[in-house]
Amino acid sequence: MTYFLSTGEPSGELSAVLLVRQIRTRDSRARFEGIGSPRMRDEGIVLWRDHTGWAAMGPLAAIPRIPKLLLQMWLAALHVARTKPDLVVLVDFGVFNVRLAQTLRERLHYAGPILYLFPPAAWLDSERTARTVSRWTVPVTAFAHQEAFYRGLGLPIRYFGHPLLGEYREHEPRAVPPRDGGVVALLPGSRKGELRHHVPVLVRALEELRRLRPNVRATVAASDARATQELAGELERAGVRNASVELGVRAALSDADAAWCASGTAVLESVLLGVPTIALYVVSRAVVWYGRRIQRRIHGGRFITLPNLVAGEEIVPEYLQDDATPEALARAMDRLLAAPQVARERLARVRTALGAGDALQRCAELAVGLAAGSEAP
């Protein structure tokens, strides 16, 4: 059977790759094509389009991308309508994928099954979006509260738990690092805007931390080969010592006592691995108003970081915008390294809130059933 996958950024692509691996255990002759980056190509997926540079931080940064995204959306819709895969899998990236589904159904009268993993607006659900997604796709949410929202509107939706939960085994607890040392992972994000805003702050935070812990070592996570080279150059120009750049979040966290992490899926990855984490997020001044508005609508403005939203309490300390100073981040990290066991105990609550550990397997079973026509939408 053939599958077409549409992703728009690394976090969605990670879920797509993990789903493909599970589908292959059930459909060994499956063929995959889609929108992604070299990460998907390395998994043996035919890369129809590279989405590098598609994602943006905030509405202002997204405006220049709109014409390109609309063109690519139409080309993708026409391609799907012509090739007729057995299943279309949309992963997150609602700004693109909702329109792709709507165009396929309304404009091109495409009748094949469409599975939507991580439907949009999980923390800002709107009735209009929910009805659109539910009408044109088979939505699968990772969050119990979004299932309740859809069900409350009388709309069908599947919920198995979070697909990443069963894919991350918690690290063995590490000994408390020496008072003058430790290993800290820097996870600045993957989008250009995130790297531009977060890397300088994290580099200075590391310098401040070394005033408190002279022998601390660091690992920096890069999302792809290009980012690896760019980050290595940034560290060299800044004169950062005892730091290495690793490809991927897992590699950067493999030997880490704790992490600074840009708010996003990487925070969830670090929490699932049992690595005590401090979250940060900084945007340009031009979009601060937008970010504050969104923040006020999520849990009354209490949190923006996924583990905190899921648990309904501050599991991961958040340092946002002006609060994310190098000095504040360094002090918080020094405290975390001094008592990591306290943080690890809190991380376990997130796993409990994310549902069962077989969510990805059940998603794969649904996908194969839809592709084969044995599973009703």
N, C-alpha and C positions, 0 to 999 in steps of 0.2 A: 504494500500500500504506500501511497505517497502523502507526504505531509508538507505543508507550507507554513513556516513560522515567521511571525512579524514581531521584532523587538526594536526598541529605540534607544537603549542605554545599557551599560554593563550589568546592572542589577537584574533587569529583565532577561538579559541574555544568559546570565548564570542559571536562572530558573529554567530557561528553555533548554540549555545543555543538559541539565540534570534530568529533565523530563524525557529528552531524546534517549538518554542512556536507559531509562526505565522502559520506554517503549520498545527498544531493541531487545530487551529480555523477553518480550512477549510477541514481537513481530520481527524476527531476525532478518527478514528480507526488506524491511521498511526502507524507503528512500526519503531523504529530507532536503528541503531547499528553503531559503528564506532570507530575511533582512536581519543582518547582524554585523559582526566584526570578525577579524581573524580568529577570535576565540571559537566561534561557531565553525568556521572553516577547519580549524584544527581538530574539531570533533567529527569531521567527515560530513558536515552539512554543506551542500552546495550554496555558496554565498551569492544570492541573486543581486543584492545591494548591500553596500557597506554603510552602516548608520553612523559612523564616526562623525561627530560634530553636529548631529541632529538635535540632541538634548540641549536645553538652555536653562539658565538660572533666572527665573522670573519672567514676567510678560514682556518687559521692554527688550530683553535680550532675545526673546522668541520672535519678535516682529520681523526682523530681517530674514528669518528662516522660513516664514510662512509661504512665500511663493514656491520655494524649493520643495517644501514638505507637501504642499498641495499637488505639485507635479508628480512627485514620487508616489504619493498616495494613489493618484489616478493610474499611473503606470503599473503599480502593484495590483490594483483592482482589475485592470485589463489583462494582466498576466495571469492572475488567478482564474478569471473567467474563461480565458483561452485554454489553460493547461488542465483545469478541473482536478485539483488534488483531491484525494479522498477525505482530507481534513485540513482546514485552516486553523492554526493555533495563534491567537493574539495574546501577547504577554505585556501587561501593564501599558505604559505609554499612550494614555487615553487621548491625548491631543491628536494623535495620528490614527490609532487603531479603531476608535469609535467611528471616525469618518470613513475608514476603510470598510468596516462592516456595513455601515449605512449605504455607502456607494455600491457595494456589491449587491445588496438586497434591493434597494430602491431603484437604482439607475440601471444596473446590469442584470437584474432579476436572477442573480446567482442562487441556486437552490441547495448547494452542498452544505454540509455541517460546518459550523464555525464555533470553536471553543475559545472562551475568553478567560485566561488565567490572570488573576489580580485585576478584576474590573476596576475602573477608575473611581476616584473620590471616596476611598474607604473611610476617611476621617472627615470628609465634607460631603456626605451623600446628599444627592438631590433627587427628587422624585423624577424629574424629567430625564436625567441621565440614566437612572436605574431602569426606567421604562424602555428607553432606547436600547440599552445593552441587553435587557432581557428579551426584547422583541426579536432582535436580529441574531443573537448568539446564545450559546449555552454557557452562562457565567459560572465560574468556580472561584469563590472567595477564600482567602486565607484567614479571615477574621470572623469570629462568631457574631460580633455586633453588626457587621454588614449583612450577614445572612438574616438576622432579625429584622433589619431595615427592609430588605426586599420582601421577606415573608409578610411583614406588616402591611405592605402594599398589595399583597396577593400575587407577587411575582415569583416565578421559579428561579432558584439559584442552588448551586451545590456547595457544600462546606465539608471538608475533610480534615481541616487543621492547616497549619502552615507547612508548605512543601519543603522548606529548608530544615525543619525540625529534625527529621530522621537522618539527615545527611551530615550532621555535625556531631561528632563525639566529643564530649567535654574532656579537656586536657586533665591529666593528673595534677592534683594541687601541687604547686611549687612552694619551696621553702621561702620564708620571708627574705628578700634580698638584703645584702649587707647595707649598713647605714649610708655608706658612701657610693653605692652602686645600684645595679639593677639593669634590666633590659626593657626599654620602652618602644612600643610600635607607634609609628606615625602614619595615620590613615587619612590623607588629605582629601580624598574623593577622586572622582574620575573625570568630571566635566572640566573644561578649560577654565570656566569661571571659578569653580571650586579650587582648582590648583592655584590660580592667580591670587585668591584671597587667603587660602589656608596655609600654603607652603611657607610664606614669609613669617606668619604668626607662629607656626609650629617650630620653625628653625630658631626663632628668638626664644620661644618657650624652652626649647632644649638647652639653649645657652644659659638661660636663667636656672634651669634645673641643675645644670652642672656646677653652678655656684653652691648649691646645696648638696649635691651628690657628684663629686668630681669624676668618679669612675663609671658613671652611667653610660650604657651603650644604647644604640638606637637602630631600629630597622624601619624602613620606609616602604609602604606598599605602592606599587605602580600597577595600573590597570592593563597596560599592554607594553609592547617592546618600545614604542616611541616614547611613552611616558617614562619608562625605565631610563632611557638615555637623558631625557630632559631633567628628571629629578636628580640623577647622578651629577649632571652639570650644575644644577642649583646648589647641591651640597658642596661641591668642589669650590664654586665661586664664593660661597659663604664661609669657607674654611671649616666646615663641620668635620670633626674627627670621630672615630669609633662609630661610624654609621654605615649601613649597607642598604642598598635598594633591592627589594625582592619583588618578583613578579607575582602579584595576587595577594589577596588579604590573608589567606591561610598561611602562605609562606612567611609573610611578615609577622604573623602572630605565633608561629610555631615555637619560638623560644622566648616569647615576651612575658614579662611579669605583669604588665599593664599596657594600656593603649590610650592615645589621644585619637579620636575618630570623628571625622565629619559626619554629621547626622545623615543617616540613610541606611541602606541595607547592610553596609559594612558594620554598623553598630550592632545589628542583630547577629551577624556572623560572629563577632567577637564575644558577644554575650553567650551564644550557644556553645562556643568553644571554652567558656568559663574563664575568659580573660577579663579582669577588672578594667573598666573603661570609663573615660571621661569624654563626653560629646561636646562638639563645638560646631557652630555654623556662623559664617560671616558672608554678607552679601554687599553689593555696592550700595552707596547712599541713595542712588536713584530708585532702588526697589525696596528700601527699608519699609516704606509705608505699606506696600503690598504684603510683605512678610508679616508685619505686625497685625494687619487686618486678618490674614489667614490664621495667625497664631491665636488671636482672640476667639476665633470660631472653633478651635480645637480644644476640647476639655477646658473651656473657659480661659484659654491662654496659659494653662499650667505647664504643658509639655509640648514638644514637637518631635521628640526622639521616639522611634518605634517601640523599643522595649518599655519605655515609660507609659506610652499610650496603651499598650496591650495590658500591662499590669495595673494601670490606673494609679500609679504612685511613682515617685522618683527612684528608680532602680539605678539609673545612670545619671550622674551629675551633668547638667546642661550649662554650657557657657555660650551665650548667643550675642552676636554683634559686639557692642561696646564692652560687654562683660568678658569677652574672649581676649583678654590681654595676655601677653606672654608671662607677666608676673603672676596673674591669677591662675593661669593654667599650670605653671610650674609649682606653685604652692599646693594646688589641689593634687597634682601628681605625686609630690613628695609625701603628702598625707596618705594617699592611696597605696604607695609602695611600702609605707611603714606598717599598714594594717590591711593587707589584701584579703585576708580570710573573711573579714566582715563583708566586703563587697561581694565575694564569691557566694556567700550564703544568700544574699539578696538576688543574685542572678538566677538561682534555681526557680524563683517564682515566675520568671518569664516563660520557662519551658512549660510549666503547668498551665499557663494561660494560653498557650499556642495550640492546644489540642493534642491529638494522637500523633504518634511518630510514623504512621504509615500513610500520611497524606499524599506524598509524591507517588507512591505505588498505586493508590486509588485514583489519582489523576491520570496516571498512565493507562490504567484499566479502562477508564472512561474514554480516553482519547482513542484507544484501539477499538473499543466498541463502537464509537461514533464513526470512525473511519471504515469499519467493516459493515456498518449498517445494522449491527445487532443491538445497539444501544439507542433508545429513542431520545431525541433532543429534549 
